[in-house]
Every structure is written in C-alpha cells, then in structure tokens.
C-alpha cells in the first residue's frame, strides 16, 4: 500500500496539495484494515510525502517530492559525524572534480564573472586578521556551490548544498586556516575560475581534486594530532 501511494505521488497521479480519500474509502480501496492503513500513512508522513492534518477539514494531504527529505537525512549523517573525514574527502574529490569539469564546459560569461567576484572577496579575507577565517570559508563554500549551479545538474546542487551546509563541524575541529592556508585557498579559487573561463574541463577537474585532497591532508594531520594516527589511507 505504501508503495502504491508513493508511486502515485512520484508519477504525478497524486499532486501536491491534493487530499487523499477518506480513511473509510481507502480501507475499501486497498482491502485492508484501519490499523494497516494508518501505519502506511505514518510511513508516508515520515518520508515527507504526505502531511496529516487534524480537525474537521483534516486528513492526509500530498506534500509532493522535493529535495528536503534527501537533504535532511544526509544532514543528519554529517551532523552526527557518522561520515568520517576520510569518507567526506573521498566523496568530495570525485563529485567536486566532476562538477568543476562540467562547469568548465557549460559556463556562461556571467557565471565566470560570478566566480571571479567570489574569489576577489576571498582575497579581502586574506588581508584581514585571522578572525575573518569564517568569512573566507563562506566565500569558498559559495564558490563551490556556484560551480554546482553552473553544472546545470540539480542533483549536484542539492547534494553539495547539504554537504557544505554541514561541513563546518569538520572545519572547526580539524582546519586551522592560518594566513598561509587562507592565501593558498584563495589562489586555488583563482586557478579554478581561470580553468572554467578557459573551458578546460580536465584542468578544472584536476585543480578541484587537488584543492580538496590538499586541504584534506591538512585536516587529517590535525585529526591525527588530536586523536592519534589512523589506519586509513588517504582517498583519491
């Protein structure tokens, strides 16, 4: 029953905002008991596909399919650090390298201008005191998210948005971002923006992967200082 209703929502037969039939009708429709039906509706509500409203005009209303459910589940994994630093780096090396390559192939002049403006903003953070570390990190995140948008693939945008929204706990714990690292980060952004401007997909991929791997090494070294050497090898 869960699968049947879910499929009807996914393929558009049940549209967002549409009310499901009354409980009595659905019991007859699916030839099931009220307890089984209520459990199925509870599962669909947990998946974020329907909303149960109370009152005289209440009932089960279709919420539709969005990115929120995926984002929430992935965010919880990152927030509870069930994803290790190694896992995170391995994921980012592959995904962000590919996203940067796509951006180089699909960027418009206005996209390149936006990347350069973000990189210029990052440079101003390097010229300030270490208290502006978070300003540069936010500029770095916007740069990566802009690359995802330029890729013109919403899946990359949705997933990387969740990653970057929840990556701060890893940065706070393992990334020092002293002045040398701030400037290094800034130079990486400039190089990636140039590769995108030149339409050089393989160079954009290489630069993005090198950027992620290098800062992963900095974070890994700090992690080992805090917790002791780990047995895992570097991803990528």
C-alpha positions as CSV (number, residue, x, y, z in Angstrom):
1,X,0.0,0.0,0.0
2,X,2.8,2.4,0.9
3,X,4.4,1.6,-2.5
4,X,1.2,2.2,-4.4
5,X,0.5,5.6,-2.9
6,X,4.2,6.6,-3.2
7,X,4.2,5.7,-6.9
8,X,1.1,7.7,-7.5
9,X,2.8,10.7,-5.9
10,X,6.1,10.2,-7.7
11,X,4.5,9.8,-11.2
12,X,2.1,12.7,-10.6
13,X,-1.2,11.0,-10.4
14,X,-1.5,12.4,-6.9
15,X,-0.5,16.1,-7.0
16,X,0.9,18.3,-4.3
17,X,-1.8,19.8,-2.2
18,X,-4.3,17.1,-3.2
19,X,-6.2,15.4,-0.4
20,X,-6.1,11.6,-0.2
21,X,-9.5,9.8,0.0
22,X,-11.2,9.5,3.4
23,X,-9.9,6.6,5.6
24,X,-13.1,4.6,5.1
25,X,-12.7,4.8,1.3
26,X,-9.1,3.8,1.4
27,X,-9.8,0.8,3.6
28,X,-12.2,-0.4,0.9
29,X,-10.0,0.6,-2.0
30,X,-7.0,-1.3,-0.7
31,X,-9.0,-4.1,1.0
32,X,-7.1,-3.7,4.3
33,X,-7.8,-2.9,7.9
34,X,-7.7,0.6,9.5
35,X,-4.6,-0.3,11.6
36,X,-2.6,-1.3,8.5
37,X,-3.8,1.8,6.6
38,X,-2.8,4.2,9.5
39,X,0.6,2.6,9.7
40,X,1.1,3.1,5.9
41,X,0.1,6.7,6.2
42,X,2.5,7.1,9.1
43,X,5.4,5.7,7.0
44,X,4.5,8.1,4.1
45,X,4.4,11.0,6.5
46,X,7.8,10.1,7.8
47,X,9.1,10.0,4.3
48,X,7.8,13.6,3.9
49,X,5.4,12.6,1.1
50,X,2.2,13.5,2.9
51,X,1.1,15.6,5.8
52,X,-1.6,14.5,8.3
53,X,-3.9,17.4,9.2
54,X,-6.2,17.3,12.2
55,X,-9.7,18.7,12.6
56,X,-12.9,18.6,10.7
57,X,-11.2,19.6,7.4
58,X,-8.2,17.5,8.2
59,X,-6.9,14.3,6.5
60,X,-3.9,13.2,4.5
61,X,-2.6,15.8,2.1
62,X,0.1,15.2,-0.5
63,X,3.3,17.2,0.0
64,X,4.9,16.2,-3.2
65,X,8.5,15.2,-3.8
66,X,11.3,17.6,-3.1
67,X,14.9,17.7,-2.1
68,X,14.2,18.4,1.5
69,X,13.8,14.8,2.5
70,X,17.2,13.8,1.0
71,X,18.9,16.8,2.5
72,X,17.6,16.2,6.0
73,X,18.8,12.6,6.0
74,X,22.2,13.5,4.7
75,X,22.5,16.4,7.0
76,X,21.8,14.1,10.0
77,X,24.7,11.8,8.9
78,X,27.0,14.8,8.8
79,X,25.8,16.4,11.9
80,X,26.3,13.2,14.0
81,X,29.6,12.6,12.2
82,X,28.6,9.2,11.1
83,X,30.5,10.2,8.0
84,X,34.3,10.2,8.7
85,X,36.7,12.8,7.4
86,X,38.1,10.1,5.1
87,X,34.6,9.4,3.7
88,X,33.9,13.1,3.2
89,X,37.2,13.7,1.4
90,X,36.7,10.7,-0.9
91,X,33.2,11.8,-1.8
92,X,34.2,15.4,-2.5
93,X,37.2,14.5,-4.6
94,X,35.1,12.6,-7.0
95,X,32.0,14.8,-7.0
96,X,33.5,18.2,-6.9
97,X,36.1,17.3,-9.5
98,X,33.3,16.2,-11.9
99,X,31.2,19.3,-11.1
100,X,34.1,21.6,-11.9
101,X,34.7,19.8,-15.2
102,X,31.0,20.2,-16.1
103,X,31.2,23.9,-15.1
104,X,34.1,24.5,-17.5
105,X,32.1,23.0,-20.3
106,X,28.8,24.8,-19.5
107,X,29.8,28.2,-18.0
108,X,28.4,31.4,-19.5
109,X,30.4,34.7,-19.3
110,X,28.2,35.8,-16.4
111,X,29.0,32.6,-14.5
112,X,32.7,33.2,-14.9
113,X,32.3,36.8,-13.6
114,X,30.5,35.5,-10.5
115,X,33.3,33.0,-9.8
116,X,35.9,35.8,-10.1
117,X,33.9,38.1,-7.8
118,X,33.7,35.4,-5.1
119,X,37.5,34.8,-5.5
120,X,38.1,38.5,-5.1
121,X,36.0,38.5,-2.0
122,X,38.2,35.7,-0.7
123,X,41.3,37.8,-1.3
124,X,40.0,40.5,1.0
125,X,39.6,37.9,3.8
126,X,43.3,37.0,3.4
127,X,44.3,40.7,4.0
128,X,42.5,40.8,7.3
129,X,43.1,39.2,10.7
130,X,42.6,35.5,11.5
131,X,39.2,36.3,12.9
132,X,38.0,36.5,9.3
133,X,38.7,32.8,8.7
134,X,35.0,32.1,8.6
135,X,34.4,34.8,6.0
136,X,36.8,33.0,3.7
137,X,35.3,29.6,4.4
138,X,31.9,31.0,3.5
139,X,33.3,32.5,0.3
140,X,34.9,29.1,-0.5
141,X,31.5,27.4,0.0
142,X,29.8,29.9,-2.3
143,X,32.4,29.3,-4.9
144,X,31.8,25.5,-4.8
145,X,28.1,25.9,-4.8
146,X,28.3,28.3,-7.8
147,X,30.3,25.6,-9.7
148,X,27.5,23.2,-8.9
149,X,24.9,25.6,-10.2
150,X,26.9,26.2,-13.4
151,X,27.0,22.4,-13.9
152,X,23.2,22.8,-14.6
153,X,22.5,19.5,-12.8
154,X,20.2,20.0,-9.8
155,X,21.3,16.7,-8.2
156,X,24.8,18.1,-7.7
157,X,23.3,21.3,-6.3
158,X,21.0,19.6,-3.9
159,X,23.6,17.2,-2.5
160,X,26.5,19.6,-2.3
161,X,24.4,22.2,-0.7
162,X,23.7,19.8,2.1
163,X,27.4,18.9,2.4
164,X,28.5,22.5,2.6
165,X,25.8,23.5,5.0
166,X,27.0,20.9,7.4
167,X,30.8,20.8,6.8
168,X,31.6,23.4,9.4
169,X,31.9,21.0,12.3
170,X,34.8,19.3,10.4
171,X,36.4,22.6,9.6
172,X,36.0,23.8,13.2
173,X,37.6,20.7,14.6
174,X,40.4,20.0,12.1
175,X,41.2,23.0,9.9
176,X,43.4,25.8,11.3
177,X,43.3,28.1,8.3
178,X,46.2,30.3,9.3
179,X,47.2,33.1,7.0
180,X,49.2,30.8,4.7
181,X,46.3,28.4,4.2
182,X,43.9,31.3,3.7
183,X,46.1,32.6,0.8
184,X,46.5,29.1,-0.6
185,X,42.7,28.7,-0.6
186,X,42.4,32.0,-2.4
187,X,44.9,31.0,-5.1
188,X,43.1,27.7,-5.6
189,X,39.8,29.6,-6.3
190,X,41.5,31.9,-8.8
191,X,43.1,28.9,-10.6
192,X,39.7,27.1,-10.8
193,X,37.9,30.2,-12.0
194,X,40.6,30.6,-14.8
195,X,40.2,27.0,-15.9
196,X,36.4,27.4,-16.1
197,X,36.9,30.6,-18.1
198,X,39.2,28.8,-20.5
199,X,36.7,25.9,-20.9
200,X,39.4,23.5,-19.8
201,X,37.4,20.7,-18.2
202,X,40.3,18.4,-17.3
203,X,42.3,21.2,-15.8
204,X,39.2,22.3,-13.8
205,X,38.8,18.7,-12.6
206,X,42.4,18.4,-11.6
207,X,42.5,21.7,-9.8
208,X,39.3,20.9,-7.8
209,X,40.5,17.5,-6.8
210,X,43.9,18.8,-5.8
211,X,42.3,21.5,-3.7
212,X,40.1,19.0,-1.9
213,X,42.9,16.5,-1.4
214,X,45.4,19.1,-0.1
215,X,43.1,20.6,2.5
216,X,42.1,17.1,3.4
217,X,45.7,16.3,4.2
218,X,45.9,19.4,6.4
219,X,42.7,18.3,8.3
220,X,43.9,14.7,8.5
221,X,47.2,15.8,10.1
222,X,45.3,17.8,12.6
223,X,43.0,14.9,13.3
224,X,45.9,12.6,14.0
225,X,47.4,15.2,16.3
226,X,44.2,15.2,18.3
227,X,43.2,11.5,18.2
228,X,46.4,9.7,17.2
229,X,47.4,8.2,13.8
230,X,44.6,6.4,12.0
231,X,45.0,3.2,9.9
232,X,43.0,4.6,7.0
233,X,44.8,5.7,3.9
234,X,44.3,8.9,2.0
235,X,41.4,8.8,-0.5
236,X,41.8,9.7,-4.1
